[in-house]
Amino acid sequence: MAGLIGAWEGPKPEDTVPQNRGGGELAMRKRSIVIFILLAFIFGASVIYIPKWQLHDRGIEDPKERIMLENQLRGSLAQILGWTLVLIGLYFVMRRMTAAERTAELSKQGQVTERFTRAINQLAASYTSGKKRLEIRVGGIYALEGIARESSEYYWPVMEILTAYVRENASWEAKTQEAGERLKVVGRESKADPLYTLYPKLPADIQALLTVIGRRGLSYLNGEDHRINLAQTNLRGAMLMGANLRGALLMRTNLHKAKFTKSNLSDALLDESQLEEADLNYANLQGISLRKGRLQRAYLMGANIRHGKVAGAFLQGADLRGADLRGADLEQANLEAANLQKAKLGGANLRGANLLGASLEGADLERADLRVCDLRESNLRGANLWGAILQGANLLSATLEGANLKGADLRVANLKEAILLEANLENSNLEKANLQKAHLRRANLRKARGLPADLLSEVETLYAVKIGSQLKKQIKKDYPHLLEKP
């Protein structure tokens, strides 16, 4: 463990604890006694002789009157000198208290340094066989947590040591990453699978470290100037529910089946990380970077992913029900068979994304960019696509029943065999769109652009469709069967 702390070892005990403390205190006592004797002598002499000196030239002949005046002067002088001594005493008391407080503080610092050094040594505890002594290491981890809470001076060095320990003892080798690339999109590995042996159970010391890091009170840009660095580590199955990992560095990290329920991962960097089957339900992922991350079958129900950078990520079969993805960048993301029911995707960038067979029932896609998006066989029943850009999108056999496509751009879109029953296509642009065998029963096509009669001639039915009077007359004349009840 020496390599972990070589750059910073904290203040040394000899720099913080006063040397020869007993000899210094004895010399101070002797000086105090000498000063007390001198002050007592001066006080007594002053009270006896100063009144006599003051009345020496007054010409008072009566001995009784002279003694009475001397006593009065002595009383006044005694009060003055008494208060002076009190003030001097208070001064010395304050000095002594200040010195005692400083000594106590220095002593405390020395104790913290000693505890710090002892805890570091515990992190390296091993049996003679080389096997880790986990019970001692875990004790050292929690000891360091206590030091970080007590001392602001040691806080960040402790965090650096803990994260360095994880990177050193749970590093994710390149061969393991390559194996992770071969994980199946559908299906689960078993203990008999070679991949299972590459992801053993998370050791107790690593889990303890993650618990300590996750429950710290500060975070990046909120008391910390640097990001917690856990990049390229193997944290498979880590328990991090409710953890504070805001702004953490977790790029190319194995987090397969990790538990992040209600955790704070806002502004964290997880590019190219493995999060297959990870539990991120109701987690705060706002502003997160997950470019090319692998989240197949991950649980993201109710997660906040607003303005997340998820371009090129693999989210096949992921559960994103009710997730907030407004303003997120999902360009070229693979969301095949993902569950996005009632998800918020307003203003999201889904250009070129794969949503084959995805469920988007009741989702909000207002003004979302879905250009050249693969939405074949997807379920968009009751979805809000107001003003969405679907230019060149493939909606073959997609279900858009009751969907709101008002003002949507559907130019060159493939709507072959799509179900658009009772869909609202008012003011939409359908120029050069493919509507072959599309179901438009009771759909609203008022003021829709790019809808010549010959384009509509290919649809399955136009029964009870709301269209312009001129276009309706032409269809009634040339294709009357389309207006009949199926």
C-alpha positions in Angstrom: 0.0 0.0 0.0 3.0 2.3 0.2 2.5 3.3 -3.4 -1.0 4.6 -2.7 0.2 7.2 -0.1 3.7 8.0 -1.4 2.6 11.4 -2.7 0.9 12.5 0.5 1.6 11.2 4.0 0.0 14.0 6.1 1.7 15.9 8.8 4.2 13.9 10.8 3.7 13.4 14.6 7.0 15.2 15.4 5.7 18.3 13.5 2.4 18.5 15.4 3.1 17.3 19.0 5.3 19.7 21.1 8.7 18.2 22.0 9.9 18.0 25.6 6.4 18.9 26.8 7.1 17.9 30.5 10.2 20.1 30.8 8.4 23.1 29.3 5.6 22.9 31.8 8.0 22.7 34.8 9.9 25.8 33.6 6.6 27.7 33.2 5.5 26.8 36.8 8.9 28.1 38.2 8.5 31.4 36.3 4.9 31.8 37.6 6.0 31.3 41.2 8.8 33.9 40.9 6.5 36.4 39.3 3.9 35.8 42.0 6.4 36.4 44.9 7.7 39.6 43.2 4.2 40.9 42.7 3.2 40.1 46.3 6.3 42.0 47.6 5.7 45.0 45.4 2.0 45.0 46.5 2.8 44.9 50.2 5.6 47.5 50.0 3.4 49.8 47.9 0.5 49.6 50.4 2.8 50.4 53.4 5.1 53.1 52.1 3.3 55.0 49.3 0.7 56.5 51.8 3.5 57.6 54.1 5.3 59.2 51.2 2.2 61.0 50.0 1.6 62.6 53.4 5.2 63.4 54.2 5.1 67.1 53.2 1.5 67.9 54.2 2.4 69.3 57.7 -0.1 67.2 59.6 0.9 67.3 63.3 -1.9 65.2 64.8 -0.8 61.5 64.8 -4.4 60.2 64.9 -5.4 62.3 61.9 -2.2 61.2 60.0 -2.9 57.5 60.7 -6.5 57.9 59.6 -5.5 59.5 56.3 -2.8 56.9 55.7 -5.4 54.1 56.2 -7.8 55.8 53.8 -5.0 56.1 51.2 -4.0 52.5 51.8 -7.6 51.3 51.2 -7.8 53.2 47.9 -4.4 52.0 46.8 -5.2 48.4 47.8 -8.4 48.5 45.6 -6.4 49.9 42.6 -3.6 47.3 43.0 -6.1 44.6 43.7 -8.0 45.2 40.4 -4.6 45.5 38.6 -3.6 42.1 40.0 -7.0 40.6 38.9 -6.5 41.9 35.4 -3.0 40.5 35.3 -4.2 37.2 36.6 -7.0 37.0 33.9 -4.4 37.8 31.3 -2.2 34.9 32.4 -5.2 32.6 32.7 -6.2 33.4 29.1 -2.7 32.8 27.9 -2.6 29.5 29.7 -6.0 28.4 28.3 -4.9 29.4 24.8 -1.7 27.4 25.2 -3.7 24.4 26.6 -6.1 24.6 23.6 -3.3 24.7 21.2 -1.5 21.8 22.9 -4.8 19.8 22.8 -5.3 20.6 19.1 -1.7 19.6 18.3 -2.1 16.5 20.3 -5.4 15.7 18.5 -3.6 16.2 15.1 -0.9 13.9 16.2 -3.5 11.3 17.2 -5.2 11.6 13.8 -1.9 11.2 12.0 -1.2 8.1 14.0 -4.7 6.7 13.3 -4.3 7.5 9.6 -1.0 5.7 9.4 -2.4 2.7 11.3 -5.4 2.5 9.0 -3.2 2.6 5.9 -1.2 -0.3 7.3 -4.5 -2.2 7.8 -5.3 -1.8 4.1 -2.3 -4.0 3.3 -3.0 -6.7 5.8 -2.5 -10.2 4.4 -1.8 -13.7 5.7 1.7 -15.2 5.2 0.2 -17.1 2.2 -0.6 -13.8 0.6 -4.3 -14.0 1.0 -6.0 -10.8 2.1 -7.1 -10.4 5.7 -10.4 -8.9 4.8 -11.7 -8.3 8.3 -8.6 -6.1 9.1 -8.7 -4.3 5.7 -12.4 -3.5 6.2 -11.7 -2.2 9.6 -9.0 0.1 8.1 -11.5 1.3 5.5 -14.0 2.4 8.1 -11.2 3.9 10.2 -10.3 6.1 7.3 -13.9 7.1 6.9 -14.0 8.3 10.5 -10.8 10.3 9.9 -12.2 11.9 6.7 -15.3 13.0 8.7 -13.2 14.5 11.5 -10.4 16.2 9.6 -11.0 18.4 6.5 -7.2 18.3 6.0 -7.3 14.5 5.6 -10.7 14.3 3.7 -9.5 14.4 0.1 -6.3 12.3 0.7 -8.5 9.6 2.2 -10.8 9.7 -0.8 -7.8 9.4 -3.1 -6.4 6.5 -1.2 -9.8 4.7 -1.1 -10.3 5.1 -4.9 -6.7 4.1 -5.6 -7.2 1.0 -3.6 -10.3 0.1 -5.8 -8.4 0.8 -9.0 -5.5 -1.3 -7.8 -7.4 -4.2 -6.3 -10.4 -4.4 -8.7 -9.0 -3.3 -12.0 -10.8 -4.4 -15.2 -8.3 -5.9 -17.6 -8.6 -5.6 -21.3 -9.4 -9.3 -21.8 -12.3 -9.0 -19.3 -13.7 -6.0 -21.3 -13.4 -8.0 -24.5 -15.4 -10.8 -22.9 -18.0 -8.4 -21.9 -18.4 -7.3 -25.5 -19.5 -10.9 -26.2 -22.4 -10.8 -23.7 -25.6 -11.8 -25.4 -28.3 -9.2 -26.0 -31.0 -11.5 -24.8 -30.5 -14.3 -22.2 -28.5 -14.5 -19.0 -25.2 -16.1 -18.2 -25.0 -19.1 -15.9 -22.4 -20.3 -13.5 -21.4 -22.8 -16.2 -20.8 -19.9 -18.6 -17.1 -18.9 -19.0 -18.2 -15.3 -18.7 -19.5 -16.0 -15.1 -16.0 -16.8 -13.9 -14.7 -13.5 -15.2 -17.2 -11.7 -12.9 -16.8 -13.2 -9.4 -18.7 -11.9 -6.4 -17.5 -8.4 -5.3 -15.0 -8.8 -2.4 -16.0 -7.5 1.0 -13.2 -4.8 1.1 -14.2 -3.4 -2.3 -17.9 -3.3 -1.3 -17.0 -1.6 2.0 -15.0 1.0 0.1 -17.9 1.7 -2.3 -20.2 2.1 0.7 -17.9 4.6 2.3 -17.5 6.6 -1.0 -21.2 6.4 -1.7 -22.4 7.9 1.6 -19.9 10.8 1.9 -21.6 14.2 2.4 -19.7 16.1 -0.3 -19.6 15.7 -4.0 -18.0 17.1 -7.2 -18.5 20.9 -7.3 -20.2 20.6 -3.9 -17.3 20.7 -1.6 -15.0 18.7 -3.8 -12.8 20.2 -6.6 -12.0 16.9 -8.2 -14.0 13.9 -9.5 -14.0 10.5 -7.7 -12.0 8.2 -10.0 -13.3 4.7 -10.2 -12.6 4.3 -14.0 -11.7 0.9 -15.5 -12.6 -1.1 -12.4 -14.6 -4.4 -12.0 -17.6 -3.5 -9.8 -20.0 -6.2 -11.0 -22.9 -6.6 -8.7 -21.9 -3.6 -6.5 -24.6 -2.5 -3.9 -24.8 1.3 -4.3 -28.4 2.1 -3.6 -28.8 5.8 -2.7 -25.1 6.4 -3.3 -23.7 9.8 -3.9 -21.6 9.5 -7.1 -22.2 12.9 -8.6 -19.6 13.6 -11.3 -17.7 10.3 -10.7 -15.4 8.9 -13.2 -16.6 5.5 -14.2 -15.6 5.1 -17.8 -15.1 1.6 -19.1 -16.2 0.2 -15.8 -17.9 -3.2 -15.3 -21.1 -2.5 -13.5 -23.0 -5.5 -14.7 -26.0 -6.1 -12.3 -24.9 -3.3 -10.0 -27.6 -1.8 -7.8 -28.0 2.0 -8.2 -31.6 2.5 -7.0 -32.2 6.2 -6.2 -28.5 6.9 -6.5 -27.1 10.3 -7.6 -25.0 9.9 -10.8 -25.7 13.3 -12.2 -22.9 14.6 -14.4 -21.0 11.3 -14.0 -18.9 9.9 -16.8 -19.7 6.3 -17.7 -18.7 6.2 -21.4 -18.3 2.6 -22.7 -19.2 1.1 -19.3 -20.9 -2.2 -18.9 -24.3 -1.8 -17.1 -26.2 -4.9 -18.4 -29.1 -5.7 -16.1 -28.0 -2.9 -13.7 -30.7 -1.5 -11.4 -30.9 2.3 -12.0 -34.6 2.7 -11.0 -35.4 6.3 -9.9 -31.7 7.2 -10.1 -30.6 10.8 -10.8 -28.7 10.6 -14.1 -29.2 14.2 -15.2 -26.3 15.3 -17.5 -24.7 11.8 -17.3 -22.4 10.7 -20.1 -23.1 7.1 -21.3 -21.8 7.2 -24.8 -21.5 3.7 -26.2 -22.5 2.3 -22.8 -23.9 -1.2 -22.6 -27.3 -1.2 -20.8 -29.0 -4.2 -22.2 -32.0 -5.2 -20.0 -31.0 -2.5 -17.5 -33.7 -1.1 -15.2 -34.2 2.6 -15.5 -37.8 3.0 -14.5 -38.5 6.6 -13.4 -34.9 7.6 -13.8 -34.0 11.2 -14.4 -31.8 11.3 -17.6 -32.5 14.8 -18.7 -29.8 16.2 -21.0 -28.0 12.9 -20.7 -25.4 12.0 -23.4 -26.4 8.5 -24.4 -25.4 8.6 -28.1 -24.5 5.1 -29.5 -25.5 3.4 -26.2 -26.9 -0.2 -26.2 -30.3 -0.3 -24.5 -31.9 -3.3 -26.0 -34.7 -4.6 -23.7 -34.1 -1.8 -21.2 -36.9 -0.8 -18.9 -37.3 3.0 -19.2 -40.9 3.3 -18.1 -41.7 6.8 -16.9 -38.0 7.8 -17.4 -37.3 11.5 -18.0 -35.2 11.8 -21.1 -36.1 15.4 -22.1 -33.3 17.0 -24.1 -31.2 13.8 -24.0 -28.9 12.9 -26.8 -29.7 9.3 -28.0 -28.4 9.6 -31.5 -27.7 6.1 -33.0 -28.7 4.5 -29.7 -30.0 0.9 -29.8 -33.3 0.8 -28.1 -34.6 -2.4 -29.7 -37.5 -3.9 -27.7 -37.0 -1.3 -25.0 -39.9 -0.3 -22.7 -40.4 3.4 -22.9 -44.1 3.6 -21.8 -45.0 7.1 -20.6 -41.4 8.2 -20.9 -40.6 11.9 -21.3 -38.6 12.4 -24.5 -39.5 16.0 -25.4 -36.8 17.6 -27.4 -34.7 14.5 -27.3 -32.3 13.6 -30.1 -33.1 10.1 -31.4 -31.7 10.6 -34.9 -30.8 7.3 -36.4 -31.8 5.4 -33.2 -33.0 1.8 -33.4 -36.4 1.5 -31.8 -37.5 -1.7 -33.5 -40.3 -3.3 -31.5 -39.9 -0.7 -28.7 -42.9 0.2 -26.6 -43.6 3.9 -26.5 -47.2 3.8 -25.5 -48.2 7.1 -23.9 -44.7 8.5 -24.3 -44.1 12.2 -24.7 -42.0 12.9 -27.9 -43.0 16.5 -28.4 -40.5 18.1 -30.8 -38.2 15.1 -30.6 -35.8 14.5 -33.5 -36.6 11.0 -34.9 -35.1 11.4 -38.3 -34.1 8.2 -40.1 -35.2 6.4 -36.9 -36.1 2.7 -37.1 -39.5 2.4 -35.5 -40.7 -0.8 -37.2 -43.3 -2.7 -35.2 -43.0 -0.2 -32.4 -46.0 0.6 -30.1 -46.7 4.4 -30.1 -50.3 4.1 -29.0 -51.5 7.4 -27.5 -48.0 8.9 -27.8 -47.5 12.6 -28.1 -45.5 13.4 -31.3 -46.6 17.0 -31.6 -44.1 18.8 -33.9 -41.8 15.7 -33.9 -39.3 15.3 -36.8 -39.9 11.9 -38.4 -38.4 12.6 -41.7 -37.2 9.3 -43.4 -38.3 7.3 -40.3 -39.2 3.7 -40.8 -42.6 3.1 -39.2 -43.4 -0.2 -40.9 -46.3 -1.9 -39.1 -46.0 0.5 -36.2 -49.0 1.1 -34.0 -49.9 4.8 -33.8 -53.5 4.4 -32.6 -54.7 7.7 -31.0 -51.2 9.2 -31.3 -50.9 13.0 -31.6 -48.9 13.8 -34.7 -50.1 17.3 -35.1 -47.5 19.4 -37.1 -45.1 16.4 -37.3 -42.7 16.2 -40.2 -43.3 12.8 -41.9 -41.7 13.5 -45.2 -40.4 10.3 -46.9 -41.4 8.3 -43.8 -42.3 4.7 -44.3 -45.8 4.2 -42.8 -46.6 1.0 -44.7 -49.1 -1.1 -42.8 -48.9 1.3 -39.9 -52.0 1.5 -37.6 -53.1 5.2 -37.4 -56.6 4.7 -36.1 -57.9 7.9 -34.6 -54.5 9.5 -34.9 -54.2 13.2 -35.1 -52.2 14.2 -38.3 -53.5 17.7 -38.5 -50.9 20.1 -40.1 -48.5 17.3 -40.5 -46.2 17.0 -43.6 -46.6 13.6 -45.4 -44.9 14.5 -48.6 -43.6 11.4 -50.4 -44.5 9.3 -47.4 -45.3 5.6 -47.9 -48.9 5.0 -46.8 -49.4 1.6 -48.5 -52.0 -0.4 -46.6 -51.9 2.0 -43.7 -55.0 2.0 -41.4 -56.3 5.6 -41.1 -59.8 4.9 -39.8 -61.2 8.0 -38.0 -57.8 9.7 -38.3 -57.6 13.5 -38.5 -55.8 14.6 -41.7 -57.1 18.2 -41.9 -54.6 20.6 -43.3 -52.1 17.8 -43.8 -49.6 18.6 -46.5 -48.3 16.4 -49.3 -51.4 14.3 -49.5 -52.5 13.9 -53.2 -55.4 11.5 -53.8 -53.1 9.0 -55.5 -51.0 8.7 -52.4 -54.1 8.0 -50.3 -55.3 5.4 -52.8 -52.8 2.9 -51.3 -54.1 3.0 -47.8 -56.2 0.2 -46.3 -59.2 2.4 -45.4 -60.2 6.1 -45.0 -63.5 5.3 -43.3 -64.6 8.3 -41.1 -61.3 10.1 -41.8 -61.3 13.9 -41.3 -59.9 15.5 -44.5 -60.4 18.6 -46.5 -63.6 18.8 -48.5 -61.9 19.1 -51.9 -59.7 16.1 -51.3 -62.7 14.1 -50.0 -64.6 14.8 -53.2 -61.8 13.6 -55.3 -61.4 10.4 -53.3 -65.1 9.8 -53.4 -64.9 10.2 -57.2 -61.8 8.1 -57.9 -61.6 5.7 -54.9 -65.1 5.5 -53.3 -64.4 2.1 -51.7 -61.8 3.7 -49.3 -64.6 5.7 -47.6 -66.8 2.7 -47.0 -67.1 1.0 -43.7 -64.7 -2.0 -43.5 
